[in-house]
């Protein structure tokens, strides 16, 4: 080595990567396009239909339904940030992504996932006021308050996600340029990092603590108070309606948080779980809640169910 040239001059960091989801079934990977595309169609059609109904039906104009609309829009955004790119990989082997593109996809995934958690929490607040403070509901839960709550959610998202993305962007990636996942997942990308990756890992852990632990705990506390009040004060049909509405929201919340927790737990089992299984849990976390939510709300919430039946009858009459 010539004098004056340091080892750092030869330090290399990849700026282009290959997304390789489900590497253990390389020969059969193109066939994955069938189930993933089918699920994507279900997500787009189911979520967009209910978003359309809530947007057009005057009877579905309360804060609760606007929050459901936001939740479904977030579901479609997250899956659209991931699945079209994955289809190009499966069908045409277009699986190259720049570091900037990877970080951008990571930002969309985590930003809107945390946003989903915030919306679910606001839903629990909406139901708490509706059941525990019914006489003051319309005075408290206004569209103005809803807008301010969403601003708080967005600010929290930026404070949690931006440091994670910035710290990850500063990591040197020299182990490999192959990300063993179909999406730019934080742990999969950091596994390619050289040197100390403690800070972005801590940032990722903080996000998980806030979303999975803190938000889920607040959700359970909120619905415990709601159910206690409903059982104590409401009777007959009113009690059944309150329990049904709260049970629906709680089911959606548990589905979202348990999916995220299982995916995070599996990804940290370095030796006992294969890469394909980790990819599967990532897919379940990102796709299953988005595909099931329209069915849960469509079947369990009577106003949405009635609107769906009304919409279906109108469409049927056009053909006959």
Secondary structure, 3 states (H helix, E strand, C coil): CCCCCCHHHHCCCCCEEEECCCHHHHHHHHHHHHHHHHHHHHHHHHHHHHHHHHHHCHHHCCHHHHHHHHHHHHHHHHHHHHHHHHHHHHHHCCCEEEHHHHHHHHHHHHHHHHHHHHHHHHHHHHHHHHHHCHHHHHHHCCHHHHHHHHHHHHHHHHHHHHHHHHHHHCCEECCCCEECCCCCCHHHHHCCEECCCHHHHHHHHHHHHHHHHHHHHHHHHHHHHHHHHHHHHCCHHHHHHHHHHHHHHHHHHHHHHHHHHHHHHHHCCCCCCCHHHHHHHHHHHHHHHHHHHHHHHHHHCHHHHHHHHHHHHHHHHHHC
